[in-house]
Amino acid sequence: MIDPRAPAVEIPINGKDYTIHQSPSLLSSHRAGGTTGAVLWKITPRFAEWITNPKNPLWENGLLDQSSTVVELGTGISALVALSLAPSLHHYIATDQEYVHKLFRTNLDANASNSITTTASNKKAKSKGSKSKSKPANPVTNISFTTLDWETDQAGSLKEECIEPVDEDKGFDLLLSCDCIYNEALVAPFVRTCAEICRLRPAYGEGEEIGSRRPTVCIIAQQQRSPDVFETWLRETMREFRVWRLSDEVLGEGLRSGSGYLVHLLLVR
């Protein structure tokens, strides 16, 4: 964590300053289901700096551009990656548990001058037979929030719930997750959710020609904590994905070897 006792922290990302509001009281509470998303963690600014850098291979090789749609798992309250990345995309869908939603919205509003107008969608708020979304006055939006429980929810309809109108492609160009792997009990549901989302597009096979719908690239960034948890994640992930650890040359100073962080690129099998 950057400063778990501060109600707000100032974070610079590629020349822009963001004010991130957080909840120390929620972090220290005994809320069932966890509270780790209540504050900003150290890896997030580093990851946001890296993913938004124009020299990032995802941008240089055309895997991300202004037509891209991105989904994030375990976004937390900060909205920092969404705020910094969304201005360069077509649409960004952030997912997490409902308890982070209010502060996520607060941080979107507080940093609106650095980004574009945003909207929020909450599956739990849907009435029977309808899909309820709260929208600001300005209909030009490209950041959405929706709740997603890795253990109980189906991820296949994320686009339908968050983007209007919905095209035939229900998949995403990029799936990302930043520091969500710390609880061994949630590793299998997390990996299963990642695979479910990535299979909304065709899998990549070596030697095969890539069609108009490119495979979903999955980027997982994490802090090195428990070797047992990491090994469990890697074992589960390799059953579903081709896995590459990104090199220091690709990652740069903030995430390279010795920083205490790891970043992997995955393609579903």
Backbone as CSV, one residue per row, in Angstrom:
resi,resn,N_x,N_y,N_z,CA_x,CA_y,CA_z,C_x,C_y,C_z
1,MET,0.833,-1.195,0.000,0.000,0.000,0.000,0.871,1.249,0.000
2,ILE,0.408,2.299,-0.656,1.185,3.532,-0.716,1.114,4.272,0.610
3,ASP,-0.075,4.522,1.120,-0.269,5.147,2.429,-1.651,4.750,2.932
4,PRO,-1.749,3.621,3.651,-3.059,3.099,4.045,-3.815,3.965,5.041
5,ARG,-3.155,4.953,5.643,-3.825,5.808,6.627,-4.334,7.120,6.039
6,ALA,-3.942,7.421,4.822,-4.314,8.703,4.212,-5.681,8.609,3.540
7,PRO,-6.534,9.618,3.738,-7.830,9.618,3.050,-7.701,9.886,1.557
8,ALA,-6.570,10.468,1.144,-6.329,10.721,-0.278,-4.831,10.781,-0.534
9,VAL,-4.422,10.374,-1.732,-3.016,10.433,-2.132,-2.926,11.067,-3.518
10,GLU,-1.817,11.764,-3.770,-1.573,12.402,-5.066,-0.610,11.526,-5.873
11,ILE,-1.002,11.191,-7.096,-0.223,10.277,-7.918,0.025,10.883,-9.298
12,PRO,1.299,11.055,-9.699,1.595,11.511,-11.067,1.743,10.320,-12.017
13,ILE,1.093,10.413,-13.173,1.202,9.382,-14.202,1.458,10.058,-15.542
14,ASN,2.643,9.861,-16.086,2.988,10.389,-17.409,2.600,11.853,-17.581
15,GLY,2.984,12.665,-16.605,2.780,14.102,-16.712,1.436,14.613,-16.243
16,LYS,0.558,13.728,-15.778,-0.738,14.140,-15.248,-0.826,13.771,-13.774
17,ASP,-1.431,14.638,-12.978,-1.572,14.398,-11.542,-2.988,13.930,-11.228
18,TYR,-3.079,12.852,-10.442,-4.365,12.280,-10.053,-4.508,12.329,-8.537
19,THR,-5.680,12.709,-8.067,-6.006,12.660,-6.645,-6.856,11.425,-6.404
20,ILE,-6.334,10.490,-5.622,-7.018,9.224,-5.383,-7.523,9.179,-3.944
21,HIS,-8.831,9.151,-3.792,-9.459,9.038,-2.479,-9.550,7.564,-2.095
22,GLN,-9.296,7.274,-0.826,-9.348,5.902,-0.350,-10.006,5.844,1.018
23,SER,-10.164,4.628,1.555,-10.896,4.458,2.809,-10.096,3.625,3.806
24,PRO,-9.261,4.262,4.634,-8.527,3.522,5.663,-9.450,2.787,6.628
25,SER,-10.604,3.367,6.943,-11.532,2.724,7.882,-12.105,1.446,7.294
26,LEU,-12.418,1.455,6.012,-12.923,0.246,5.367,-11.842,-0.820,5.298
27,LEU,-10.606,-0.410,5.033,-9.502,-1.362,4.976,-9.350,-2.114,6.286
28,SER,-9.514,-1.415,7.410,-9.317,-2.027,8.727,-10.580,-2.664,9.285
29,SER,-11.656,-2.645,8.523,-12.908,-3.238,8.993,-12.868,-4.753,8.830
30,HIS,-13.897,-5.404,9.323,-13.981,-6.868,9.243,-15.044,-7.284,8.235
31,ARG,-15.134,-6.547,7.151,-16.135,-6.833,6.137,-15.926,-8.225,5.550
32,ALA,-17.007,-8.995,5.504,-16.941,-10.313,4.881,-16.679,-10.148,3.393
33,GLY,-15.778,-10.943,2.859,-15.469,-10.858,1.439,-14.226,-10.057,1.131
34,GLY,-13.599,-9.465,2.184,-12.335,-8.775,1.985,-12.466,-7.276,1.865
35,THR,-11.353,-6.583,2.105,-11.327,-5.114,2.064,-10.097,-4.581,1.330
36,THR,-9.352,-5.447,0.660,-8.080,-5.021,0.075,-8.246,-3.972,-1.021
37,GLY,-9.426,-3.886,-1.612,-9.642,-2.903,-2.662,-9.909,-1.507,-2.163
38,ALA,-9.877,-1.297,-0.829,-10.266,-0.007,-0.246,-9.179,1.055,-0.328
39,VAL,-7.947,0.666,-0.680,-6.842,1.625,-0.764,-6.024,1.358,-2.030
40,LEU,-5.152,2.295,-2.340,-4.284,2.181,-3.515,-3.020,1.413,-3.149
41,TRP,-2.685,0.413,-3.951,-1.496,-0.398,-3.711,-0.335,0.084,-4.571
42,LYS,0.878,-0.221,-4.125,2.079,0.370,-4.728,2.275,0.020,-6.197
43,ILE,1.863,-1.171,-6.600,2.116,-1.577,-7.979,1.263,-0.802,-8.980
44,THR,0.108,-0.293,-8.542,-0.852,0.286,-9.486,-0.310,1.499,-10.238
45,PRO,0.300,2.492,-9.570,0.863,3.611,-10.339,1.962,3.171,-11.306
46,ARG,2.781,2.216,-10.901,3.844,1.726,-11.784,3.242,1.056,-13.016
47,PHE,2.213,0.253,-12.778,1.564,-0.428,-13.893,0.866,0.571,-14.815
48,ALA,0.184,1.550,-14.230,-0.499,2.570,-15.034,0.497,3.351,-15.885
49,GLU,1.646,3.674,-15.301,2.698,4.382,-16.039,3.171,3.552,-17.224
50,TRP,3.327,2.249,-16.998,3.836,1.357,-18.041,2.807,1.131,-19.147
51,ILE,1.575,0.828,-18.780,0.561,0.456,-19.767,0.157,1.639,-20.643
52,THR,0.334,2.861,-20.135,-0.057,4.043,-20.913,1.104,4.665,-21.688
53,ASN,2.294,4.128,-21.524,3.455,4.663,-22.240,3.344,4.348,-23.736
54,PRO,3.439,5.345,-24.603,3.325,5.088,-26.047,4.352,4.092,-26.577
55,LYS,5.470,3.916,-25.859,6.491,2.968,-26.288,6.216,1.544,-25.801
56,ASN,5.136,1.365,-25.045,4.736,0.024,-24.630,4.479,-0.825,-25.882
57,PRO,4.996,-2.065,-25.923,4.816,-2.910,-27.112,3.364,-3.126,-27.514
58,LEU,2.437,-3.058,-26.558,1.029,-3.221,-26.911,0.569,-2.120,-27.865
59,TRP,1.077,-0.908,-27.656,0.758,0.208,-28.544,1.601,0.167,-29.811
60,GLU,2.890,-0.100,-29.648,3.788,-0.072,-30.807,3.446,-1.152,-31.830
61,ASN,2.885,-2.277,-31.364,2.552,-3.377,-32.270,1.077,-3.410,-32.657
62,GLY,0.340,-2.361,-32.321,-1.049,-2.259,-32.746,-2.021,-3.148,-32.005
63,LEU,-1.609,-3.711,-30.870,-2.525,-4.532,-30.078,-3.505,-3.673,-29.294
64,LEU,-3.130,-2.430,-29.045,-4.028,-1.439,-28.457,-4.062,-0.209,-29.353
65,ASP,-5.256,0.340,-29.537,-5.415,1.601,-30.262,-6.741,2.228,-29.842
66,GLN,-7.147,3.274,-30.525,-8.341,4.003,-30.118,-9.629,3.222,-30.339
67,SER,-9.565,2.103,-31.048,-10.749,1.268,-31.243,-10.839,0.135,-30.228
68,SER,-9.867,0.034,-29.321,-9.773,-1.109,-28.408,-10.756,-1.029,-27.246
69,THR,-11.180,-2.216,-26.804,-12.014,-2.355,-25.615,-11.249,-3.178,-24.589
70,VAL,-11.196,-2.675,-23.354,-10.391,-3.282,-22.288,-11.285,-3.596,-21.098
71,VAL,-11.029,-4.717,-20.431,-11.723,-5.053,-19.189,-10.682,-5.294,-18.107
72,GLU,-10.957,-4.806,-16.903,-10.059,-4.981,-15.760,-10.767,-5.769,-14.670
73,LEU,-10.070,-6.738,-14.094,-10.575,-7.491,-12.948,-9.971,-6.926,-11.673
74,GLY,-10.793,-6.792,-10.626,-10.301,-6.333,-9.333,-9.781,-4.922,-9.361
75,THR,-10.546,-4.018,-9.921,-10.074,-2.645,-10.125,-9.819,-1.883,-8.835
76,GLY,-10.537,-2.199,-7.741,-10.364,-1.454,-6.494,-10.968,-0.066,-6.573
77,ILE,-10.754,0.727,-5.510,-11.379,2.042,-5.418,-10.689,3.100,-6.261
78,SER,-9.433,2.886,-6.631,-8.632,3.991,-7.163,-9.054,4.449,-8.550
79,ALA,-9.482,3.517,-9.401,-9.805,3.819,-10.801,-8.597,4.369,-11.554
80,LEU,-7.391,4.191,-11.020,-6.217,4.852,-11.586,-5.865,4.333,-12.979
81,VAL,-5.910,3.021,-13.162,-5.594,2.480,-14.483,-6.662,2.902,-15.490
82,ALA,-7.916,2.849,-15.080,-9.003,3.287,-15.961,-8.846,4.751,-16.346
83,LEU,-8.579,5.598,-15.368,-8.445,7.033,-15.621,-7.303,7.351,-16.584
84,SER,-6.200,6.654,-16.430,-5.023,6.960,-17.246,-5.064,6.306,-18.620
85,LEU,-5.731,5.147,-18.729,-5.720,4.394,-19.984,-6.922,4.692,-20.879
86,ALA,-8.078,4.920,-20.285,-9.317,5.061,-21.061,-9.296,6.159,-22.120
87,PRO,-8.643,7.310,-21.891,-8.656,8.343,-22.935,-8.078,7.892,-24.273
88,SER,-7.310,6.816,-24.273,-6.691,6.330,-25.511,-7.448,5.163,-26.132
89,LEU,-8.614,4.800,-25.555,-9.354,3.612,-25.964,-10.754,3.949,-26.452
90,HIS,-11.430,2.909,-26.969,-12.855,3.028,-27.291,-13.697,2.883,-26.030
91,HIS,-13.431,1.839,-25.228,-14.207,1.648,-23.995,-13.394,0.850,-22.976
92,TYR,-13.616,1.166,-21.709,-12.922,0.524,-20.587,-13.975,0.062,-19.586
93,ILE,-13.968,-1.238,-19.273,-14.896,-1.793,-18.289,-14.104,-2.223,-17.061
94,ALA,-14.393,-1.605,-15.924,-13.757,-1.949,-14.651,-14.706,-2.831,-13.850
95,THR,-14.183,-3.896,-13.256,-15.022,-4.802,-12.473,-14.422,-5.030,-11.094
96,ASP,-15.301,-5.233,-10.123,-14.888,-5.548,-8.754,-16.147,-5.828,-7.941
97,GLN,-15.985,-5.961,-6.629,-17.137,-6.106,-5.751,-17.821,-4.752,-5.564
98,GLU,-19.073,-4.786,-5.167,-19.872,-3.568,-5.062,-19.318,-2.587,-4.029
99,TYR,-18.619,-3.062,-2.999,-18.191,-2.158,-1.933,-17.199,-1.091,-2.405
100,VAL,-16.533,-1.320,-3.536,-15.588,-0.312,-4.043,-16.270,0.713,-4.955
101,HIS,-17.514,0.467,-5.317,-18.179,1.249,-6.363,-18.257,2.738,-6.031
102,LYS,-18.644,3.076,-4.804,-18.842,4.484,-4.438,-17.542,5.278,-4.554
103,LEU,-16.450,4.749,-3.998,-15.178,5.467,-4.076,-14.598,5.435,-5.490
104,PHE,-14.857,4.381,-6.216,-14.458,4.339,-7.622,-15.093,5.510,-8.365
105,ARG,-16.383,5.699,-8.165,-17.090,6.818,-8.782,-16.537,8.159,-8.298
106,THR,-16.244,8.261,-6.990,-15.667,9.496,-6.450,-14.364,9.838,-7.153
107,ASN,-13.529,8.839,-7.369,-12.240,9.087,-8.017,-12.382,9.414,-9.499
108,LEU,-13.365,8.836,-10.152,-13.631,9.231,-11.532,-14.026,10.701,-11.601
109,ASP,-14.939,11.097,-10.734,-15.415,12.484,-10.743,-14.308,13.463,-10.357
110,ALA,-13.481,13.071,-9.367,-12.434,13.967,-8.878,-11.341,14.206,-9.913
111,ASN,-11.214,13.279,-10.842,-10.143,13.382,-11.838,-10.679,13.522,-13.258
112,ALA,-11.892,14.029,-13.369,-12.541,14.128,-14.680,-11.740,14.970,-15.659
113,SER,-11.023,15.961,-15.159,-10.264,16.834,-16.060,-9.109,16.104,-16.728
114,ASN,-8.684,14.971,-16.141,-7.603,14.188,-16.726,-8.104,13.128,-17.689
115,SER,-9.408,12.925,-17.715,-9.954,11.828,-18.499,-11.147,12.318,-19.280
116,ILE,-12.038,11.393,-19.603,-13.256,11.728,-20.306,-14.428,11.366,-19.434
117,THR,-15.616,11.792,-19.789,-16.796,11.537,-18.980,-16.982,10.048,-18.783
118,THR,-17.444,9.659,-17.614,-17.548,8.256,-17.272,-18.955,7.885,-16.871
119,THR,-19.209,6.580,-16.875,-20.510,6.070,-16.455,-20.318,4.850,-15.591
120,ALA,-21.350,4.439,-14.885,-21.261,3.262,-14.027,-22.442,2.366,-14.285
121,SER,-22.175,1.066,-14.316,-23.234,0.078,-14.457,-23.084,-0.916,-13.334
122,ASN,-24.172,-1.268,-12.691,-24.120,-2.163,-11.544,-25.109,-3.288,-11.736
123,LYS,-24.620,-4.508,-11.927,-25.496,-5.639,-12.156,-26.441,-5.876,-10.994
124,LYS,-25.950,-5.652,-9.765,-26.762,-5.950,-8.603,-27.963,-5.029,-8.492
125,ALA,-27.909,-3.876,-9.163,-28.997,-2.915,-9.072,-30.079,-3.166,-10.110
126,LYS,-29.910,-4.183,-10.942,-30.874,-4.426,-11.993,-32.198,-4.891,-11.411
127,SER,-33.293,-4.375,-11.925,-34.607,-4.879,-11.568,-34.910,-6.067,-12.451
128,LYS,-35.930,-6.832,-12.107,-36.260,-8.007,-12.882,-36.627,-7.615,-14.305
129,GLY,-35.999,-8.312,-15.249,-36.312,-8.077,-16.642,-35.700,-6.827,-17.230
130,SER,-34.814,-6.157,-16.495,-34.209,-4.936,-17.024,-32.768,-4.859,-16.593
131,LYS,-32.025,-3.992,-17.271,-30.633,-3.745,-16.933,-30.493,-2.285,-16.592
132,SER,-30.199,-2.014,-15.338,-30.187,-0.630,-14.864,-28.788,-0.061,-14.908
133,LYS,-28.650,1.126,-15.471,-27.374,1.822,-15.506,-27.579,3.246,-15.048
134,SER,-26.653,3.774,-14.271,-26.717,5.181,-13.907,-25.817,5.959,-14.844
135,LYS,-26.345,7.021,-15.463,-25.600,7.762,-16.471,-25.539,9.238,-16.129
136,PRO,-24.422,9.870,-16.402,-24.342,11.309,-16.240,-25.098,12.001,-17.362
137,ALA,-25.200,13.323,-17.277,-25.942,14.065,-18.285,-25.309,13.931,-19.657
138,ASN,-23.992,13.904,-19.714,-23.290,13.790,-20.986,-23.258,12.331,-21.431
139,PRO,-23.853,11.981,-22.577,-23.920,10.585,-22.992,-22.618,10.063,-23.585
140,VAL,-21.630,10.935,-23.809,-20.352,10.501,-24.370,-19.526,9.886,-23.249
141,THR,-19.488,8.565,-23.185,-18.853,7.882,-22.062,-17.983,6.741,-22.562
142,ASN,-16.916,6.429,-21.824,-16.150,5.241,-22.203,-15.527,4.519,-21.019
143,ILE,-15.923,4.825,-19.801,-15.539,4.028,-18.635,-16.813,3.540,-17.966
144,SER,-16.897,2.228,-17.747,-18.040,1.642,-17.057,-17.550,0.840,-15.864
145,PHE,-18.374,0.755,-14.840,-18.103,-0.118,-13.698,-19.241,-1.117,-13.573
146,THR,-18.898,-2.365,-13.352,-19.904,-3.372,-13.065,-19.349,-4.356,-12.049
147,THR,-20.229,-4.884,-11.210,-19.787,-5.859,-10.225,-19.536,-7.201,-10.908
148,LEU,-18.511,-7.892,-10.456,-18.185,-9.215,-10.984,-17.558,-10.039,-9.874
149,ASP,-18.268,-11.075,-9.461,-17.781,-12.009,-8.450,-17.197,-13.210,-9.174
150,TRP,-15.908,-13.456,-8.986,-15.242,-14.533,-9.721,-15.816,-15.900,-9.383
151,GLU,-16.372,-16.048,-8.200,-16.870,-17.348,-7.766,-18.295,-17.631,-8.222
152,THR,-19.094,-16.598,-8.445,-20.518,-16.822,-8.707,-21.031,-16.245,-10.019
153,ASP,-20.377,-15.237,-10.574,-20.915,-14.547,-11.750,-20.364,-15.116,-13.052
154,GLN,-21.134,-14.940,-14.106,-20.706,-15.296,-15.453,-20.191,-14.041,-16.151
155,ALA,-19.033,-14.151,-16.755,-18.393,-12.968,-17.341,-18.711,-12.777,-18.818
156,GLY,-19.471,-13.676,-19.405,-19.682,-13.641,-20.841,-20.513,-12.489,-21.355
157,SER,-21.259,-11.823,-20.473,-22.165,-10.759,-20.926,-21.710,-9.371,-20.486
158,LEU,-20.439,-9.211,-20.150,-19.951,-7.920,-19.652,-20.195,-6.794,-20.652
159,LYS,-19.913,-7.049,-21.918,-20.106,-6.001,-22.918,-21.577,-5.620,-23.052
160,GLU,-22.448,-6.622,-23.018,-23.875,-6.364,-23.166,-24.400,-5.490,-22.038
161,GLU,-23.833,-5.650,-20.855,-24.304,-4.905,-19.694,-23.754,-3.491,-19.635
162,CYS,-22.621,-3.266,-20.283,-21.912,-2.001,-20.085,-21.800,-1.114,-21.313
163,ILE,-21.963,-1.664,-22.498,-21.739,-0.876,-23.704,-22.988,-0.890,-24.573
164,GLU,-23.426,0.260,-24.966,-24.547,0.397,-25.889,-24.115,1.246,-27.084
165,PRO,-24.420,0.844,-28.329,-24.978,-0.454,-28.678,-23.907,-1.536,-28.645
166,VAL,-24.309,-2.795,-28.569,-23.366,-3.908,-28.493,-23.176,-4.497,-29.886
167,ASP,-21.913,-4.655,-30.302,-21.679,-5.284,-31.599,-21.653,-6.798,-31.433
168,GLU,-21.417,-7.504,-32.520,-21.437,-8.960,-32.468,-20.267,-9.519,-31.677
169,ASP,-19.203,-8.772,-31.581,-18.010,-9.208,-30.852,-18.207,-8.970,-29.360
170,LYS,-18.375,-10.041,-28.600,-18.557,-9.923,-27.155,-17.229,-9.932,-26.404
171,GLY,-16.133,-10.090,-27.128,-14.830,-10.189,-26.498,-14.125,-8.856,-26.346
172,PHE,-12.882,-8.929,-25.843,-12.096,-7.743,-25.517,-10.717,-7.841,-26.157
173,ASP,-10.132,-6.685,-26.430,-8.763,-6.659,-26.939,-7.758,-6.946,-25.834
174,LEU,-8.054,-6.469,-24.633,-7.132,-6.637,-23.504,-7.907,-6.902,-22.228
175,LEU,-7.473,-7.909,-21.494,-7.925,-8.175,-20.129,-6.740,-7.911,-19.227
176,LEU,-6.920,-7.093,-18.211,-5.810,-6.827,-17.300,-6.244,-6.953,-15.844
177,SER,-5.266,-7.241,-15.015,-5.489,-7.341,-13.577,-4.216,-6.907,-12.872
178,CYS,-4.383,-6.082,-11.858,-3.240,-5.493,-11.171,-3.289,-5.832,-9.683
179,ASP,-2.417,-6.726,-9.260,-2.254,-7.087,-7.845,-3.522,-7.651,-7.221
180,CYS,-4.077,-8.677,-7.863,-5.275,-9.340,-7.331,-4.984,-10.728,-6.771
181,ILE,-3.732,-11.175,-6.867,-3.418,-12.558,-6.511,-2.711,-12.593,-5.164
182,TYR,-3.469,-12.809,-4.115,-2.908,-12.853,-2.764,-3.595,-13.891,-1.895
183,ASN,-4.771,-14.361,-2.327,-5.561,-15.323,-1.567,-5.621,-16.625,-2.354
184,GLU,-4.999,-17.673,-1.815,-4.908,-18.935,-2.547,-6.281,-19.513,-2.876
185,ALA,-7.263,-19.269,-2.011,-8.604,-19.805,-2.238,-9.280,-19.190,-3.458
186,LEU,-8.839,-17.990,-3.861,-9.460,-17.299,-4.992,-8.697,-17.482,-6.301
187,VAL,-7.589,-18.205,-6.252,-6.775,-18.361,-7.457,-7.554,-19.068,-8.561
188,ALA,-8.151,-20.213,-8.245,-8.875,-20.970,-9.274,-10.048,-20.184,-9.855
189,PRO,-10.905,-19.549,-9.030,-11.980,-18.726,-9.615,-11.456,-17.569,-10.456
190,PHE,-10.349,-16.971,-10.024,-9.760,-15.865,-10.783,-9.303,-16.338,-12.157
191,VAL,-8.561,-17.426,-12.196,-8.056,-17.949,-13.470,-9.215,-18.382,-14.360
192,ARG,-10.219,-19.009,-13.768,-11.384,-19.447,-14.537,-12.108,-18.251,-15.173
193,THR,-12.221,-17.154,-14.413,-12.867,-15.952,-14.945,-12.050,-15.359,-16.087
194,CYS,-10.735,-15.304,-15.914,-9.867,-14.815,-16.993,-10.053,-15.646,-18.261
195,ALA,-10.072,-16.968,-18.107,-10.216,-17.847,-19.266,-11.580,-17.678,-19.925
196,GLU,-12.610,-17.533,-19.113,-13.963,-17.348,-19.654,-14.044,-16.084,-20.507
197,ILE,-13.450,-15.009,-20.024,-13.459,-13.755,-20.783,-12.645,-13.892,-22.065
198,CYS,-11.466,-14.490,-21.968,-10.606,-14.613,-23.147,-11.221,-15.516,-24.212
199,ARG,-12.037,-16.479,-23.816,-12.657,-17.386,-24.787,-13.863,-16.766,-25.488
200,LEU,-14.170,-15.525,-25.164,-15.180,-14.810,-25.945,-14.651,-14.469,-27.332
201,ARG,-13.341,-14.632,-27.502,-12.703,-14.478,-28.811,-11.969,-15.779,-29.150
202,PRO,-11.668,-16.001,-30.440,-10.948,-17.220,-30.817,-9.580,-17.278,-30.150
203,ALA,-9.173,-18.490,-29.787,-7.839,-18.681,-29.222,-6.800,-18.558,-30.325
204,TYR,-5.580,-18.214,-29.925,-4.478,-18.092,-30.879,-3.753,-19.421,-30.993
205,GLY,-3.561,-19.868,-32.219,-2.791,-21.069,-32.466,-1.573,-20.745,-33.302
206,GLU,-0.421,-21.285,-32.936,0.806,-20.995,-33.677,0.661,-21.452,-35.126
207,GLY,1.044,-20.590,-36.039,0.953,-20.917,-37.454,-0.386,-20.587,-38.075
208,GLU,-1.370,-20.224,-37.254,-2.691,-19.883,-37.777,-2.751,-18.410,-38.144
209,GLU,-3.515,-18.115,-39.180,-3.702,-16.728,-39.584,-4.686,-16.059,-38.635
210,ILE,-4.342,-14.871,-38.145,-5.208,-14.142,-37.228,-6.257,-13.383,-38.024
211,GLY,-7.533,-13.615,-37.707,-8.624,-12.971,-38.410,-8.883,-11.574,-37.891
212,SER,-10.057,-11.061,-38.224,-10.408,-9.698,-37.814,-10.589,-9.593,-36.304
213,ARG,-10.992,-10.696,-35.666,-11.127,-10.698,-34.207,-9.868,-11.319,-33.610
214,ARG,-8.947,-10.481,-33.208,-7.691,-10.969,-32.650,-7.934,-11.581,-31.277
215,PRO,-7.096,-12.535,-30.887,-7.234,-13.109,-29.546,-7.120,-12.039,-28.468
216,THR,-7.779,-12.264,-27.361,-7.674,-11.353,-26.223,-6.311,-11.519,-25.559
217,VAL,-5.595,-10.431,-25.425,-4.328,-10.432,-24.686,-4.649,-10.218,-23.213
218,CYS,-4.073,-11.041,-22.354,-4.302,-10.940,-20.911,-2.988,-10.551,-20.235
219,ILE,-3.011,-9.462,-19.480,-1.829,-8.989,-18.759,-2.113,-9.053,-17.261
220,ILE,-1.296,-9.808,-16.535,-1.456,-9.966,-15.089,-0.222,-9.397,-14.397
221,ALA,-0.414,-8.344,-13.616,0.673,-7.742,-12.835,0.449,-8.067,-11.369
222,GLN,1.512,-8.388,-10.661,1.351,-8.759,-9.253,2.617,-8.461,-8.460
223,GLN,2.420,-8.217,-7.183,3.548,-8.051,-6.271,3.969,-9.420,-5.765
224,GLN,5.269,-9.619,-5.635,5.777,-10.888,-5.125,5.571,-10.947,-3.614
225,ARG,4.744,-11.871,-3.188,4.483,-12.046,-1.759,4.763,-13.496,-1.378
226,SER,3.733,-14.321,-1.380,3.874,-15.716,-0.992,4.261,-16.580,-2.188
227,PRO,5.406,-17.282,-2.115,5.772,-18.190,-3.212,4.716,-19.263,-3.449
228,ASP,4.074,-19.730,-2.389,3.059,-20.774,-2.536,1.864,-20.275,-3.343
229,VAL,1.418,-19.056,-3.055,0.282,-18.498,-3.792,0.653,-18.285,-5.255
230,PHE,1.857,-17.767,-5.495,2.285,-17.548,-6.879,2.370,-18.863,-7.640
231,GLU,2.938,-19.894,-7.021,3.063,-21.182,-7.694,1.694,-21.787,-7.982
232,THR,0.752,-21.601,-7.059,-0.613,-22.073,-7.295,-1.227,-21.349,-8.484
233,TRP,-1.047,-20.024,-8.525,-1.571,-19.243,-9.652,-0.941,-19.689,-10.967
234,LEU,0.370,-19.861,-10.988,1.062,-20.237,-12.219,0.616,-21.619,-12.698
235,ARG,0.475,-22.546,-11.763,0.042,-23.900,-12.126,-1.368,-23.880,-12.727
236,GLU,-2.285,-23.167,-12.074,-3.656,-23.069,-12.585,-3.688,-22.354,-13.934
237,THR,-2.892,-21.312,-14.061,-2.896,-20.506,-15.279,-2.365,-21.281,-16.473
238,MET,-1.331,-22.077,-16.274,-0.725,-22.807,-17.384,-1.638,-23.903,-17.921
239,ARG,-2.647,-24.288,-17.148,-3.629,-25.250,-17.653,-4.546,-24.620,-18.697
240,GLU,-4.749,-23.320,-18.587,-5.709,-22.621,-19.444,-5.046,-21.714,-20.483
241,PHE,-3.804,-21.300,-20.219,-3.168,-20.262,-21.026,-1.756,-20.645,-21.448
242,ARG,-1.300,-20.040,-22.525,0.133,-19.933,-22.815,0.632,-18.750,-21.994
243,VAL,1.774,-18.888,-21.353,2.219,-17.895,-20.370,3.632,-17.420,-20.700
244,TRP,3.809,-16.088,-20.699,5.126,-15.486,-20.861,5.352,-14.475,-19.750
245,ARG,6.514,-14.551,-19.107,6.901,-13.487,-18.179,7.579,-12.387,-18.984
246,LEU,7.120,-11.155,-18.824,7.674,-10.050,-19.602,9.074,-9.689,-19.113
247,SER,9.945,-9.381,-20.053,11.354,-9.128,-19.755,11.570,-7.720,-19.227
248,ASP,12.742,-7.503,-18.637,13.105,-6.168,-18.140,13.110,-5.146,-19.267
249,GLU,13.530,-5.572,-20.449,13.566,-4.662,-21.593,12.172,-4.135,-21.922
250,VAL,11.172,-4.988,-21.788,9.791,-4.595,-22.072,9.207,-3.768,-20.935
251,LEU,9.538,-4.132,-19.702,8.889,-3.524,-18.537,9.480,-2.181,-18.125
252,GLY,10.762,-2.003,-18.309,11.376,-0.758,-17.872,11.687,-0.757,-16.385
253,GLU,12.066,0.394,-15.875,12.619,0.520,-14.527,11.633,0.152,-13.422
254,GLY,10.393,0.600,-13.517,9.461,0.470,-12.399,9.006,-0.930,-12.085
255,LEU,9.036,-1.839,-13.080,8.503,-3.187,-12.889,9.532,-4.277,-13.169
256,ARG,10.768,-3.917,-13.412,11.781,-4.884,-13.805,12.173,-5.796,-12.644
257,SER,13.013,-6.788,-12.937,13.512,-7.722,-11.927,14.151,-6.961,-10.777
258,GLY,13.862,-7.388,-9.556,14.381,-6.715,-8.378,13.445,-5.667,-7.820
259,SER,12.397,-5.322,-8.578,11.432,-4.322,-8.097,10.443,-4.915,-7.105
260,GLY,10.350,-6.252,-7.094,9.362,-6.909,-6.239,8.051,-7.188,-6.951
261,TYR,8.026,-6.947,-8.283,6.796,-7.127,-9.051,7.041,-8.052,-10.238
262,LEU,5.965,-8.691,-10.691,6.006,-9.569,-11.850,4.874,-9.186,-12.795
263,VAL,5.140,-9.265,-14.097,4.097,-9.034,-15.093,4.157,-10.168,-16.110
264,HIS,3.015,-10.810,-16.336,2.928,-11.911,-17.286,1.916,-11.591,-18.379
265,LEU,2.211,-12.071,-19.579,1.277,-11.990,-20.700,0.727,-13.384,-20.953
266,LEU,-0.590,-13.483,-21.117,-1.256,-14.764,-21.299,-2.075,-14.757,-22.582
267,LEU,-2.106,-15.905,-23.264,-3.022,-16.145,-24.374,-3.727,-17.463,-24.105
268,VAL,-5.048,-17.457,-24.155,-5.814,-18.642,-23.795,-5.544,-19.774,-24.788
269,ARG,-5.520,-20.988,-24.288,-5.274,-22.156,-25.137,-6.529,-22.489,-25.952
